[in-house]
Amino acid sequence: MTQPFRTGNMHPSLVWPDVSVHYKGDHLLFKTTEVLTVFSNALWQGGMATASHFVNWKVPLNYRSEDPADMMHSQVAAWGYPPDETVGLQTAAKITHASIAEDVGDKFRMICCATAGTRNGARAGRQRETFSAYRCGTINVFLLLDANMTPSAMVNGIVTATEAKTAALQDLNIREESGELATGTTTDAVVLAVSQRQEYGVPHQFAGAATTIGNAIGRLVYETVYEAVVTQGEA
């Protein structure tokens, strides 16, 4: 694990030279030299998409917008990134404390980055006050994979990433408003982007915790979320 943006402005991937992560003051930019297949709950270009640019935009704690997706679109264009090839998230967490981990394994290379704040910790499955819309994301996880994965394996990877995030929060004893252990926050987001490189041959069909690729997803998400959360109060 590493937190490169506490002292620097750029992190070149150690395992996948086509990927770099840049600290731009008000946002993080993940840039790839090829277009990736993406599955996410991103604010801009969420769902299934294709992208070569991935943005994590730091917004104020009191941020409000009538149309946050349109605001995100306008900001992406203002930065000069191609809107139709950019996936965008927002966060109120410290992006300087983003944690990055990387791995190489069974027909994959993987880069994981997490930013995390836990002010609005929540436990899924409990009755609580709810809203038709809510503020921007708090724990944001980016997973960029050089691999070949089926659509169902990509969904499986999102599930594994979410389980790992929850495990990290529970091991850190993060509590929600009633005092129970939190499973996440009210506004988390996960981006999973895959090269779909055909040279790897038969695609990964599963990405659960007992598969080679799923185990790596779980480990890297756990490590980065843990580090991002435990250091969030540091300067």
Backbone hydrogen bonds, N-H to C=O, Kabsch-Sander energy under -0.5 kcal/mol:
donor,donor_aa,acceptor,acceptor_aa,energy
2,T,100,I,-1.3
6,R,3,Q,-1.5
7,T,4,P,-1.1
8,G,4,P,-2.0
11,H,21,V,-3.3
13,S,19,V,-2.2
19,V,16,W,-2.2
20,S,31,K,-2.0
21,V,11,H,-2.4
22,H,29,L,-2.8
23,Y,9,N,-3.0
24,K,22,H,-0.6
24,K,27,H,-3.0
26,D,24,K,-1.5
28,L,56,N,-2.1
29,L,22,H,-2.6
30,F,54,F,-3.1
31,K,20,S,-2.8
31,K,29,L,-0.6
32,T,52,S,-2.4
33,T,18,D,-1.2
36,L,51,A,-3.3
37,T,194,V,-3.1
38,V,49,A,-3.1
39,F,192,L,-2.5
40,S,47,G,-1.4
41,N,190,V,-1.2
43,L,88,G,-0.9
44,W,88,G,-2.2
47,G,40,S,-2.9
49,A,38,V,-2.2
51,A,36,L,-2.1
52,S,85,E,-2.3
53,H,85,E,-2.2
54,F,30,F,-2.2
55,V,87,V,-2.9
56,N,28,L,-2.0
57,W,55,V,-0.5
57,W,89,L,-2.7
58,K,26,D,-2.6
59,V,57,W,-0.6
59,V,91,T,-2.8
63,Y,60,P,-1.7
71,M,67,D,-2.2
72,M,68,P,-2.4
73,H,69,A,-2.4
74,S,70,D,-2.4
75,Q,71,M,-2.1
76,V,72,M,-2.5
77,A,73,H,-2.0
78,A,74,S,-2.1
79,W,75,Q,-2.1
80,G,76,V,-0.6
80,G,77,A,-0.9
81,Y,76,V,-2.0
85,E,82,P,-1.9
86,T,83,P,-1.1
87,V,53,H,-2.3
88,G,44,W,-1.9
89,L,55,V,-2.7
91,T,57,W,-2.5
92,A,137,G,-0.9
95,I,93,A,-0.6
97,H,94,K,-0.7
98,A,95,I,-1.4
99,S,114,A,-2.5
100,I,2,T,-2.8
101,A,112,C,-2.3
103,D,110,M,-2.1
105,G,108,F,-2.5
107,K,105,G,-1.2
108,F,105,G,-1.0
109,R,146,D,-1.4
110,M,103,D,-2.7
111,I,144,L,-2.5
112,C,101,A,-2.9
113,C,142,F,-2.3
114,A,99,S,-2.1
115,T,140,N,-2.1
121,G,118,T,-1.2
122,A,184,G,-3.0
124,A,122,A,-0.5
126,R,123,R,-1.2
138,T,187,T,-0.6
140,N,115,T,-2.0
140,N,138,T,-0.7
141,V,189,A,-2.2
142,F,113,C,-3.0
143,L,191,V,-3.0
144,L,111,I,-2.8
144,L,142,F,-0.5
145,L,143,L,-0.5
145,L,193,A,-3.3
146,D,109,R,-3.0
147,A,145,L,-1.0
150,T,204,H,-2.4
154,M,150,T,-1.8
155,V,151,P,-2.0
156,N,152,S,-2.5
157,G,153,A,-2.2
158,I,154,M,-1.7
159,V,155,V,-2.0
160,T,156,N,-2.5
161,A,157,G,-2.5
162,T,158,I,-2.2
163,E,159,V,-2.4
164,A,160,T,-2.3
165,K,161,A,-2.2
166,T,162,T,-2.3
167,A,163,E,-2.3
168,A,164,A,-2.2
169,L,165,K,-2.2
170,Q,166,T,-2.4
171,D,167,A,-2.3
172,L,168,A,-1.4
173,N,170,Q,-1.1
174,I,169,L,-2.6
176,E,180,E,-2.9
177,E,121,G,-0.7
179,G,176,E,-2.2
182,A,174,I,-3.1
183,T,122,A,-2.3
184,G,122,A,-1.7
186,T,120,N,-1.7
188,D,185,T,-0.7
189,A,139,I,-2.3
191,V,141,V,-2.8
192,L,39,F,-2.2
193,A,143,L,-3.0
193,A,191,V,-0.5
194,V,37,T,-3.0
195,S,145,L,-2.3
196,Q,147,A,-1.6
197,R,147,A,-1.2
200,Y,197,R,-1.5
201,G,198,Q,-2.1
204,H,148,N,-3.3
211,T,208,G,-1.8
215,N,211,T,-2.7
216,A,212,T,-1.5
217,I,213,I,-2.1
218,G,214,G,-2.7
219,R,215,N,-2.4
220,L,216,A,-2.6
221,V,217,I,-2.5
222,Y,218,G,-2.4
223,E,219,R,-2.6
224,T,220,L,-2.4
225,V,221,V,-2.7
226,Y,222,Y,-2.5
227,E,223,E,-2.2
228,A,224,T,-2.6
229,V,225,V,-2.6
230,V,226,Y,-2.7
231,T,227,E,-1.4
232,Q,229,V,-1.3
234,E,231,T,-2.2
